[in-house]
């Protein structure tokens, strides 16, 4: 039996990786685990929450899944990619996928382009319906600073652990990501000690890569990596 742990990002929820989890549910008989960190989900309640709680939730889900399966894969998006690497280094896994994993965060050049795009939408009276506006508002205006500090603590704590990752690893990076820059993927590729590792770029994809214009290609890339020997 194969188990697959799928981890969402900071200020997000399972919906961020839903296209992948739905595809795996439909095309495999694997046991999937998709936890939600405390304070996260469709309704955010992040004040007073800590990075230790988020790690513990993911760790508990991993340990519960491991008890039920022979092989375990981990797929992590954004902050979830950092947590996925932590679990892979601490406990091991059979395959690891990192999607726009946030070893570094904020891509100023891309954010300028995105803000310009939002300004054009604002002039056209469409700003409040703009996907990027909604995303950036949620992450920067609706998130308490204390939660952002906890996210930063988590990243600083976990980054050194990637040198202990030995599982076959696929690193995916959207080149138009305004939150996680390209150098994050490059750092992780160099840091991971696995001999079987690959870095894959999606030229038109932004941060929410599982829902973006190249999502079908992404899903196939993920599926083939997980199912190929």
N, C-alpha and C positions, 0 to 999 in steps of 0.2 A: 504494500500500500504506500502511495506517495502522499505526502502532506505539503501544502503550500501556504506559508504565512505571508500575508500581504499587508503592508504598513503604509498608512497615509502620512501627510505632512503636517507642519505646524499651522495651527488655526483651521485645519481642514477636517476631513472625516473620510469614511470608506467610499463616499461618492467620488473622491478624487481618482481612485483607481478602479472604479466600477466597470468601465469597459473591458479591462483585463480580467477581473474576477468573473464577470458574466460570461466571457468567452471560455475561460477555463472550466467553469461549471457546465457549460454546454458541450464542450469537446473532450472532456476527460472525466474519469471517475475518481479524481483526487479528492482528498479531504482538505477543504479550504478553511483558513482561519483569518478573519479580517477584524481585528480588535479596534476599538475607539479609545483613544487616550482620555484620561480624566479632563473634563472641561472642554473637550472638543466635540465635533459632530455638527449637525445642522444648526443647533443653537449653542453658541459659544458661552462658556462660563469659566473664563481663564483666571480671574482674579484669585490669588492665593494658591494657585496650582504650581507644582514644581516639576522640574525636569526628572527628578528621581521617580515621581509618580508615573510619568509618561514611560520611562524606561521599564519600570516594574510591570506596568500593564502589558507591554510588548513581551517582556521576559516571561511572564506568567502564561501568555498565549503560546509562546514558543514551547515551553516545557510541557504544557498540556497536550499540544499537538504531537510532540516528540514521543509521548507515551503511546500514541495510537498508530504510528506509522513506522515504516522501515527506512524510507528516504524522506528528507525534508528539504524543500526549496524555500528561499526567502526572496520576496520582491519588495523593495522599499522605494517610496517616492519622496523626494525633497528631504525633510527632516527624517522621514521614515527610512530613507536610504542610509542615513547616518546610523540610525538605530539598528537597521539590518546588518550593517557592517560590524557593529558592536556585538550583536548576537553571534554572527559568524565567527568572530575572533574569540569569543568567550566559550562558546559551545560547539562550534563547527556546524556546517551544513553541507549538503551535496551540490547545490548550485545557488548562486547569488546574483540578483539583478538589482542594479542601482539606477533609478530614473531621476535625472536632475537632482542628484543628491547634493545637499547643501554644505559641503566642506568649506566653501566660501559663499557669500551671499551678497546680493545687490550688484547689478551690472549697469553702471551709470550710463554708458553709451546707449544701451538698448532702452533703458528707462526714459532717456531724453526722446527717443523716437516714439515710444509708447505715449508719453505725455503729449507730444505734438499731435499724435493721432487722436488722443482724447480731446484736445483743444479744437480740432477740426470738427469732431462730433458735437462739441459744445456749441460751436457756431451754427451748426445745422439743427440744434435743438434736440439732439439725440444722446446727450452725454449720460443721462441716468440709465439708458438702456445699453450702454456700451459695456461689453464684457470686461475689459481691462479696468474701467472705472470701478465697477463693482468689486473686482478682485483686489485692487490696490486700496480701495476704501476699507474693505474688510480687514486687510492685513495691517494697514498703517493707522487707521482712525478708530477702528472698533476693537483693537487689541490693547490691553493695558500694558504699560511699559514694563511692569514687573514680569509679565509673561515673556516679553521679548528678551529680557535679561536671562530668564530661565532657558530659553532657546539657545542663547549665546553660550551659557554655561555648558549645556549639553554638547554643543558642537566642539568646544574647546576640550572637553573631557574625552570625547570619543575619537577625535582625529588621530591621536597616536596609536590607537588600537588597530588601525587598518593594516599596519605592517604585519600583523598576525593572521591576516585572512589568507587562507590557502585554498579555499574552494574555487572551482571554475566560476569566473565572474564576467558578467556583461555589464558594462557601464554605458548608459544612454544619456545623451545631452542634447537638448534643444538649442540650436544656435541663436534663436531669437528670444531666449529666456532673459527677462529683465530682472529677475530676482536672484538667479543662480548663474554666475558667469561661466564661460567655457573653461577657465583655469581650474574650476572646482573639479571637473571631470578629469582634467590632465593631472591634477594633484593626486586624485584617488588612483588613477591608473599607475602612476609611479610608486605610490605608497604600498599598494597591495602586493603581497609577496607571491601570490599564486602564479604558477607558470602558465596556466590556461586562463588568460584574461583578454578581453576585447573591448575596445572603445568605439562606440557607434554614434555618429552625429545625425541629427534630423534638422535639415537646413531651414525649414519654415516653421518649426514648432517653438512656441513660447513655454512658459513655466508649466501650465496645466496641460502637459504633453499628452496625457491619456485621452483628452477631450479635444485636441487640436486638429488641424487640417491633415496631419499625417498619422492619425490614430490607427487607421487600418494597417498601415505599414508597420507601425510600432507593435501592434498586437501580434502580427505575424512574426516579427523579429523575436519577441518575447516567447511566443509559443514554440518556435523552431529551436531556440536556445535550450528551452526546458525539456523538449521531447527528443532532441537528437542525442545520440550516444556520444 
